[in-house]
């Protein structure tokens, strides 16, 4: 999913710092044994029946809340649009639970929720263990790994075993557990969404690891990648969100190009738009980030901010919640930026759009993105964007100087130059902002995403080859 403008609190799986030793893991989880509570499972919701000719879709997401990453945002908006098109959608999700539109069905897939706030890496009570999936998920965590994708896929495979007649197709949103492959081999028509290869996340995390234990812990945490690579290579239809991601998935995960198709994600233009009553704030910069990890490029941005503050009044609003012990918090303290950096989390989409409207410049400093919801959200608000050339960002933002400014990743001086250029040139800000909104409105809407996804469903069910990409713009 993906960094991402989903009002994130920096608690996505990619952001959790894995304890450096097994002893630390056990010590941390033992503390929470006494605090462990029975997980509250929401009620299931019956899906609206399909219109004549509509499809019955089982939509899988192992953690569905939009506060926890781009997968949750994708789930919320895509399923809403699919229902609007007359299809019936039932979402099977693990905790944290999704936020779904009226008419979208929901079946909770109960797990241990080991990484929940306020006690991530907790030690569950004995009464919470019910089956092999629970035992396996906990054991993987104790070893320093991330077991949610494996455990969720096993649970949902069992849930769907008796419901073959209820659905026409399964759509898995980047779980890629062994249970998903088992469903495919059982003959279920299945579409997989893979937003970008998580191999990139692992590589960047390893590049920034400075000790043996950091490298070891990183490799343990990303151990689920071996499973995901095995699974995705055997699936017949994989949807990704950019041509850059398609190329990288092919190169890094070994998925044949003919099994890959591109359907971009979208943004709600009715919410992410300019608001007449919102006033720009002089020197206000804004960044939205989904996780406190090196890949999101916050440290280079903070280094750029430290240089810019020597020449002008400036402030940065960070939508997210950096870890108190993380690199971002340490960098803010080291550079003495606490008085000009504000972190905000838990805001609604409209509040987020209004915050964008107050900013003179939005920044996407990521070292890599498979797409970038923050970029198109800012662009949809007609806010000029400074983004890097990492991953798919040029594909999303468009031509530098026309719909945004693009700079080299991990280069504070390049960020300084681009931000300075925009702050000093109100006419350029207005031109780039207007062009950016026009670009997003013509290319990146959830309706376009839904239509393209349905085309993929039909190709799979009719035994046709996937198109290279689906573009309704």
C-alpha positions in Angstrom: 0.0 0.0 0.0 1.8 1.1 0.5 3.1 5.5 2.3 -0.1 7.0 2.0 -2.6 9.7 2.9 -4.8 7.7 5.1 -4.5 9.8 8.3 -1.9 7.3 9.4 -0.5 7.0 12.9 2.7 5.3 11.9 1.7 2.0 13.2 1.6 0.0 10.0 3.5 -3.3 10.1 6.4 -1.8 8.1 6.9 0.8 10.9 7.3 -1.5 13.9 10.8 -1.8 15.1 11.5 -5.4 15.7 13.3 -6.0 19.1 16.9 -6.8 18.5 17.0 -10.0 20.4 14.6 -12.8 21.3 15.1 -11.9 25.0 13.9 -8.4 24.3 10.8 -9.7 22.5 9.9 -12.0 25.4 10.6 -9.3 28.0 8.3 -6.9 26.1 5.5 -9.4 25.7 5.6 -10.7 29.2 4.9 -7.2 30.5 1.6 -7.1 28.6 0.4 -10.6 29.7 -1.5 -9.1 32.7 -3.0 -6.4 30.4 -4.2 -8.8 27.8 -7.9 -8.5 27.1 -10.3 -10.5 25.0 -10.4 -9.0 21.5 -13.6 -7.3 20.7 -15.0 -8.7 17.5 -17.5 -6.6 15.6 -20.7 -8.1 14.2 -20.8 -9.4 10.7 -22.7 -7.3 8.1 -24.7 -8.9 5.3 -23.7 -7.7 1.8 -26.2 -6.0 -0.5 -27.2 -8.4 -3.2 -25.8 -7.8 -6.7 -27.8 -6.0 -9.3 -28.7 -8.1 -12.4 -25.5 -9.1 -14.0 -23.4 -8.1 -11.0 -20.6 -10.2 -9.5 -20.4 -11.6 -6.0 -16.9 -10.8 -4.7 -15.1 -12.1 -1.6 -12.6 -9.3 -0.8 -9.7 -10.3 1.6 -7.5 -7.9 3.6 -5.5 -9.1 6.6 -5.7 -5.7 8.3 -8.3 -3.4 7.0 -8.4 -0.2 9.0 -7.5 2.9 6.9 -5.6 4.3 9.9 -3.1 1.4 9.5 -2.0 1.8 5.9 -2.9 2.0 2.3 -4.4 -1.4 2.2 -7.2 -0.2 4.4 -7.8 2.9 2.2 -7.8 0.8 -0.9 -10.3 -1.6 0.7 -12.7 1.2 1.9 -12.9 3.1 -1.4 -12.7 0.3 -3.9 -15.4 -1.8 -2.2 -17.7 1.2 -2.0 -17.3 1.8 -5.8 -17.8 -1.8 -6.6 -21.1 -1.8 -4.8 -22.1 1.4 -6.6 -21.5 -0.4 -9.9 -24.0 -3.1 -8.8 -21.7 -5.8 -7.5 -22.0 -7.5 -4.2 -18.9 -7.3 -2.0 -18.2 -9.1 1.3 -15.0 -8.0 3.0 -13.1 -10.6 5.1 -10.7 -8.7 7.3 -8.5 -9.1 10.3 -8.0 -6.5 13.0 -7.7 -3.6 13.1 -11.1 -3.6 11.4 -12.1 -1.8 8.2 -14.3 1.2 7.7 -16.8 0.2 5.1 -19.5 2.0 3.1 -23.2 1.1 3.4 -24.0 -2.0 1.4 -20.6 -3.6 1.7 -20.7 -6.9 3.6 -18.2 -7.7 6.4 -17.0 -10.9 8.0 -14.5 -10.5 10.8 -11.6 -12.9 10.7 -10.6 -13.0 14.3 -6.9 -13.3 15.2 -4.6 -12.4 18.0 -4.1 -8.8 17.0 -0.5 -8.9 18.4 0.5 -5.4 17.2 -2.4 -3.4 18.5 -2.1 -0.2 20.4 -1.3 0.4 23.1 0.6 -2.9 23.6 2.2 -4.1 20.4 4.2 -7.3 20.7 1.8 -8.3 23.5 1.6 -11.8 25.1 -1.9 -13.1 24.7 -3.9 -14.7 27.5 -4.2 -18.5 27.3 -7.9 -18.2 26.6 -7.2 -16.4 23.3 -5.5 -19.4 21.7 -8.1 -21.5 19.8 -6.3 -23.2 16.8 -3.1 -23.8 15.0 -3.2 -20.4 13.3 -3.2 -18.7 16.7 -0.2 -20.8 17.9 1.7 -20.2 14.7 1.1 -16.5 14.6 2.3 -16.1 18.2 5.3 -18.4 17.6 6.4 -16.3 14.6 6.2 -13.1 16.6 8.4 -14.7 19.3 11.0 -15.5 16.7 11.0 -11.9 15.6 8.9 -12.4 12.5 5.6 -11.1 11.2 3.0 -13.8 11.1 -0.3 -12.0 10.3 -0.3 -12.7 6.5 0.2 -16.5 7.1 -2.3 -16.8 9.9 -5.0 -14.7 8.2 -4.7 -16.7 5.0 -5.1 -19.9 6.9 -8.2 -18.6 8.8 -9.9 -17.3 5.7 -9.2 -20.5 3.8 -11.2 -22.4 6.4 -14.0 -19.7 6.4 -14.4 -19.9 2.7 -14.3 -23.7 2.5 -18.1 -24.0 3.0 -19.0 -20.9 0.9 -17.9 -21.8 -2.6 -21.5 -21.3 -3.9 -21.7 -17.7 -2.4 -19.0 -16.0 -4.5 -18.0 -15.7 -8.2 -14.4 -14.5 -7.4 -11.9 -13.8 -4.6 -9.9 -10.6 -4.5 -7.0 -10.7 -2.1 -5.5 -7.4 -1.1 -1.8 -8.2 -0.6 -2.0 -11.0 2.0 -0.3 -13.6 -0.2 -0.4 -16.3 2.5 -0.3 -20.0 1.7 -4.0 -20.2 2.3 -4.6 -17.8 -0.6 -2.6 -20.1 -2.9 -4.6 -23.1 -1.6 -7.9 -21.3 -2.5 -6.5 -20.7 -6.0 -5.5 -24.3 -6.4 -8.9 -25.4 -5.3 -10.3 -23.7 -8.4 -11.5 -20.4 -7.1 -11.2 -17.5 -9.6 -8.8 -15.2 -7.8 -7.3 -11.7 -8.4 -4.4 -10.6 -6.3 -3.6 -6.9 -5.6 0.1 -6.3 -4.9 0.8 -2.6 -4.5 4.5 -2.9 -4.8 7.2 -5.5 -4.0 7.9 -5.5 -0.3 11.4 -6.7 -1.3 12.1 -3.0 -1.8 11.1 -2.2 1.8 13.4 -5.0 3.1 16.4 -3.8 0.9 16.1 -0.2 2.1 15.7 -1.2 5.7 18.8 -3.4 5.5 20.7 -0.5 3.8 19.9 1.7 6.8 20.7 -1.0 9.5 23.9 -0.1 11.3 24.5 -3.1 13.5 24.5 -6.9 13.2 21.3 -7.2 15.4 19.5 -4.6 13.3 20.3 -6.5 10.1 19.3 -9.8 11.8 16.1 -8.4 13.2 15.2 -6.9 9.8 15.7 -10.2 8.0 13.6 -12.0 10.6 10.8 -9.5 10.4 10.7 -9.7 6.6 10.8 -13.5 6.7 7.2 -13.6 5.5 8.5 -12.4 2.1 9.7 -15.9 1.3 6.1 -17.1 1.5 4.7 -14.2 -0.4 7.2 -14.6 -3.3 6.4 -18.4 -3.5 2.7 -17.7 -3.5 2.6 -14.8 -6.0 4.7 -16.7 -8.5 1.9 -19.4 -8.7 -1.0 -17.0 -9.0 -2.4 -16.4 -12.5 -3.6 -12.8 -12.1 -1.9 -10.0 -10.2 -3.1 -6.4 -10.2 -0.7 -3.7 -9.3 -1.1 0.1 -9.2 1.7 1.5 -11.4 3.8 0.5 -14.3 6.9 0.9 -12.1 5.5 -1.5 -9.6 4.7 -4.0 -12.4 8.3 -3.8 -13.6 9.7 -4.2 -10.1 7.4 -7.1 -9.2 8.5 -8.9 -12.3 12.2 -8.2 -11.7 12.3 -8.8 -7.9 9.6 -11.4 -7.3 9.7 -13.4 -10.6 6.1 -12.9 -11.6 5.6 -13.3 -15.4 4.6 -10.1 -17.1 1.6 -11.7 -18.8 0.2 -12.4 -15.3 0.5 -8.7 -14.3 -1.8 -5.8 -15.0 -1.9 -2.2 -13.9 -5.0 -0.4 -12.5 -4.1 2.8 -10.6 -5.7 3.8 -7.4 -7.8 7.0 -6.9 -8.8 9.8 -4.7 -12.1 11.3 -3.7 -12.2 14.6 -5.5 -15.3 15.8 -3.6 -13.3 15.7 -0.3 -9.8 16.3 -1.5 -10.3 19.7 -3.1 -9.6 23.4 -2.5 -11.9 24.8 0.2 -12.8 28.5 -0.2 -12.8 29.1 3.6 -9.3 27.7 4.1 -6.5 30.3 4.2 -2.9 29.5 3.2 -0.4 29.8 6.0 2.9 31.5 5.1 5.8 29.1 5.1 3.6 26.0 5.9 4.9 22.7 4.5 3.1 19.4 4.8 4.0 15.8 4.6 1.9 12.7 5.1 3.6 9.5 5.8 2.4 6.0 6.6 5.3 4.6 8.6 8.4 5.7 10.5 10.9 3.9 8.3 13.8 5.1 6.2 11.9 4.4 3.0 9.6 7.3 3.6 12.4 9.8 3.5 11.5 11.9 6.5 15.0 12.3 7.8 16.3 13.9 4.6 13.3 16.2 4.6 14.1 17.2 8.2 17.7 17.9 7.2 16.4 20.1 4.4 14.1 21.9 6.9 17.0 22.7 9.2 18.7 24.5 6.3 15.6 26.3 5.2 14.9 27.7 8.6 18.1 29.6 8.6 16.8 31.8 5.7 13.1 32.1 6.4 10.2 31.5 8.7 9.0 28.0 8.0 7.0 25.2 9.6 6.3 21.5 8.8 3.1 19.6 9.6 3.6 15.9 9.7 0.4 13.8 9.3 1.5 10.8 11.3 2.9 9.8 14.7 6.6 9.1 14.7 7.8 6.5 17.2 9.3 8.2 20.3 12.4 6.0 20.0 12.6 6.2 16.2 15.0 8.0 13.8 12.5 10.8 13.0 12.1 11.8 16.7 15.8 11.6 17.2 16.5 13.7 14.1 14.0 16.4 15.2 15.8 16.6 18.6 19.3 16.5 17.1 18.5 19.3 14.7 16.5 21.4 17.2 13.3 21.4 15.1 10.8 20.7 17.8 9.5 24.3 17.6 8.7 24.2 13.9 7.5 20.5 13.4 4.0 19.6 14.4 2.7 16.0 14.2 -1.0 15.3 13.8 -2.8 11.9 13.7 -6.3 10.6 13.7 -7.8 13.2 11.4 -10.7 12.6 9.0 -10.3 12.9 5.3 -12.0 16.3 5.2 -9.7 17.5 8.0 -6.7 16.2 6.1 -7.8 18.0 2.9 -8.2 21.2 4.9 -4.7 20.8 6.3 -3.4 20.4 2.8 -5.2 23.6 1.9 -3.3 25.5 4.5 0.0 24.4 3.2 2.0 26.3 0.5 3.8 23.2 -0.5 3.3 19.4 0.0 6.3 17.1 0.0 6.6 13.4 -0.8 10.2 12.7 0.2 10.1 8.9 -0.1 13.0 6.9 -1.3 10.5 4.6 -3.1 6.8 4.5 -3.7 4.7 1.9 -5.5 2.2 4.7 -6.1 1.6 7.4 -3.5 -1.8 8.3 -2.1 -0.3 11.4 -0.4 0.8 12.7 -3.7 -2.5 12.5 -5.4 -4.4 13.8 -2.3 -2.3 16.9 -2.2 -2.5 17.3 -6.0 -6.3 16.9 -5.9 -6.3 19.8 -3.3 -4.4 21.9 -5.9 -1.4 22.1 -3.6 2.0 22.1 -5.4 4.0 19.0 -4.7 7.7 18.4 -4.3 8.3 14.7 -4.8 11.3 12.5 -5.4 11.9 10.3 -8.4 11.7 7.2 -6.2 9.8 4.3 -7.6 6.5 5.3 -9.3 6.4 9.0 -8.1 7.3 10.4 -11.6 4.6 8.3 -13.1 2.1 9.6 -10.6 3.1 13.3 -10.2 3.8 13.8 -13.9 6.3 16.1 -15.7 8.6 18.1 -13.4 7.8 21.8 -13.8 4.3 21.1 -15.1 2.4 19.3 -12.4 5.0 19.3 -9.6 8.7 19.4 -9.0 10.7 16.2 -8.9 14.1 15.8 -7.2 16.6 13.0 -6.5 15.7 10.8 -3.5 17.7 11.1 -0.2 19.1 14.5 -1.2 18.4 17.2 1.3 20.0 19.9 -0.8 17.7 19.0 -3.8 14.7 19.3 -1.5 15.9 22.7 -0.2 16.2 24.0 -3.8 12.8 22.8 -4.9 11.0 24.0 -1.8 12.7 27.3 -2.0 11.7 27.7 -5.6 8.1 27.2 -4.9 8.0 29.3 -1.7 9.6 32.2 -3.7 7.2 32.0 -6.7 3.5 32.3 -6.0 2.7 32.2 -9.7 4.4 28.8 -10.1 2.7 27.5 -7.0 -0.7 28.5 -8.5 0.1 27.0 -11.9 1.5 23.7 -10.6 -1.4 23.3 -8.2 -4.0 23.9 -10.9 -2.3 21.5 -13.3 -1.9 18.9 -10.6 -5.6 18.9 -9.8 -6.5 18.6 -13.5 -4.1 15.7 -13.9 -5.5 13.8 -10.9 -9.1 14.4 -11.9 -8.5 13.0 -15.3 -6.5 9.9 -14.3 -6.9 8.9 -10.7 -10.5 8.3 -9.4 -11.9 5.4 -7.5 -14.5 5.0 -10.2 -11.8 4.4 -12.7 -10.1 2.0 -10.3 -13.4 0.0 -9.8 -14.1 -0.2 -13.6 -10.6 -1.4 -14.2 -10.8 -4.0 -11.5 -14.1 -5.3 -12.8 -12.4 -5.7 -16.2 -9.8 -7.9 -14.5 -12.5 -10.0 -12.8 -14.2 -10.6 -16.1 -10.9 -11.6 -17.8 -10.2 -14.1 -15.1 -13.7 -15.6 -15.1 -13.8 -15.8 -18.9 -10.3 -17.3 -19.2 -9.0 -14.4 -21.1 -5.4 -12.9 -20.8 -5.1 -9.9 -18.5 -4.6 -6.6 -20.3 -1.2 -4.9 -19.9 -3.1 -2.1 -18.1 -6.7 -0.9 -17.7 -7.1 2.9 -18.4 -10.4 4.6 -18.5 -9.1 8.2 -18.3 
